[in-house]
Amino acid sequence: MPTIAPGSFEKKLYSMYLSYLPREKVAFDLKMNCDDRGSFTELLKTVDHGQFSVNISKPGITKGQHWHNMKWEFFIVVAGHGLIQERKIGTDEVIEFEVSGDKIQAVHMLPGYTHNIINLSETENLVTVMWANEIFDSSHPDTFFEPVSRDAKSENPVSH
């Protein structure tokens, strides 16, 4: 998604373009990265303001177990019941946030803190909207495996 200034010719032109889209181009599929833990789907990438994604975790699943140097994120649970854990690298103190779609709030994933998200439900999916300050670059992922708990095991160290 490019930067489009309010009131600009580009905004007006793109709005006009959209008003002429044929019906078959109005809706389009997104690439869902699915496995036995759930899915992760990038929703929108911006030029200057990072990217938005949605993460679906199946019951009992933990995702994350990694940290970033420069990337920061917001996790926003919109459905289900979960636990977000973060630990500053080099320390043992874990901070926790119980989250739920019943009380929507944004939780910072702090640079230099390893983090995870756990679906606490035994029956329902956990749906989390995520925003990252930068677009994921596979050649420079800024993603480093480290469990939040010193005795935890990760099923997938680099995916949310």
C-alpha positions in Angstrom: 0.0 0.0 0.0 1.7 3.2 -1.1 1.5 6.5 0.9 -1.4 8.5 -0.5 -1.7 12.1 0.9 -5.1 13.3 1.9 -6.7 15.4 -0.8 -4.0 14.6 -3.3 -4.5 13.9 -7.0 -3.2 10.3 -6.4 -5.9 9.7 -3.8 -8.6 11.0 -6.1 -7.3 9.0 -9.0 -7.1 5.8 -7.1 -10.6 6.3 -5.7 -11.9 6.7 -9.2 -9.9 3.6 -10.3 -11.5 1.6 -7.5 -15.0 2.7 -8.4 -14.5 1.1 -11.8 -13.2 -2.3 -10.6 -15.1 -5.2 -12.2 -16.9 -7.4 -9.7 -14.3 -10.3 -10.1 -11.5 -8.0 -8.9 -13.3 -6.6 -5.8 -12.4 -9.5 -3.6 -9.1 -11.4 -3.7 -7.4 -14.2 -1.8 -4.6 -13.7 0.6 -1.8 -16.3 1.1 -2.5 -18.2 4.3 0.5 -20.0 5.8 -1.1 -23.0 7.5 0.2 -25.8 9.6 -1.1 -28.0 12.4 -0.8 -25.1 14.8 -3.1 -22.7 12.9 -2.3 -20.1 10.3 -0.5 -16.8 9.8 -1.6 -14.4 7.0 -0.1 -11.1 6.0 -3.0 -8.7 5.5 -1.5 -5.3 4.4 2.1 -4.0 3.8 2.7 -0.3 3.8 5.6 1.7 2.4 6.3 3.7 5.6 4.3 2.1 8.4 5.1 -1.6 8.5 2.6 -4.4 8.0 -0.6 -5.9 9.4 -1.1 -9.7 9.8 -3.6 -12.1 11.4 -2.5 -15.1 13.4 -4.9 -18.0 14.2 -3.7 -20.4 16.9 -5.5 -23.6 17.6 -6.4 -24.6 21.1 -3.5 -25.2 23.5 -0.9 -23.9 20.9 2.1 -21.7 21.8 3.6 -19.5 19.0 6.5 -17.2 18.9 9.5 -18.0 21.2 11.7 -15.4 19.4 12.9 -11.8 19.8 13.9 -8.9 17.6 16.6 -6.2 17.8 14.8 -3.4 15.9 11.3 -4.7 15.1 8.5 -4.0 17.5 5.0 -5.3 17.2 1.5 -4.9 18.7 -0.5 -8.1 19.4 -4.3 -7.5 19.5 -6.4 -10.5 20.4 -9.8 -10.1 18.8 -11.3 -13.6 19.5 -10.5 -16.2 22.0 -8.5 -16.3 25.3 -4.7 -16.3 25.5 -1.6 -15.4 27.4 1.2 -13.2 26.1 4.6 -13.7 27.7 7.7 -11.6 27.3 11.2 -11.8 28.9 14.0 -9.3 28.4 17.0 -11.1 26.9 19.6 -11.9 29.7 17.1 -11.8 32.5 14.8 -14.4 34.1 11.8 -12.2 34.8 8.7 -13.0 32.6 6.0 -10.4 32.2 2.5 -11.8 31.3 -0.6 -10.4 29.8 -3.9 -12.3 29.9 -5.7 -11.3 26.7 -9.2 -11.9 25.3 -11.5 -10.9 22.5 -13.9 -9.8 25.2 -11.6 -6.9 26.2 -9.6 -5.8 23.1 -6.3 -4.2 23.9 -2.9 -3.8 22.2 0.2 -5.4 23.8 3.7 -4.2 22.7 6.2 -6.9 21.8 9.3 -5.0 22.9 12.6 -5.1 21.0 15.1 -7.2 23.0 12.4 -9.2 24.7 11.7 -12.8 23.6 7.9 -13.3 23.3 5.2 -15.8 22.7 1.4 -16.1 22.7 -0.4 -19.1 24.1 -4.0 -20.1 23.3 -5.5 -21.0 26.7 -8.7 -22.5 25.3 -9.2 -26.2 24.9 -11.9 -25.7 22.3 -11.6 -22.3 20.5 -9.1 -20.7 18.2 -7.2 -17.6 19.3 -7.4 -14.9 16.7 -4.7 -12.1 16.9 -4.3 -9.1 14.7 -0.6 -8.1 14.6 1.1 -4.9 13.5 4.9 -4.7 13.0 6.7 -1.5 12.5 8.5 -2.9 9.4 7.8 -5.3 6.6 9.3 -8.7 7.0 12.5 -9.1 5.0 13.5 -12.8 4.7 17.1 -11.7 3.8 17.3 -9.8 7.1 14.6 -11.3 9.3 15.7 -9.7 12.7 14.1 -12.8 14.3 16.1 -14.8 16.8 14.9 -18.0 18.5 14.8 -18.1 22.3 12.1 -19.5 24.5 10.4 -17.2 26.9 10.7 -19.8 29.7 14.2 -21.3 30.1 12.7 -24.8 30.1 10.3 -24.3 27.2 10.5 -26.0 23.8 9.4 -24.4 20.6 7.5 -26.1 17.8 8.5 -23.4 15.3 11.0 -20.8 16.4 10.4 -18.1 13.8 6.7 -18.0 13.2 4.0 -16.2 15.1 
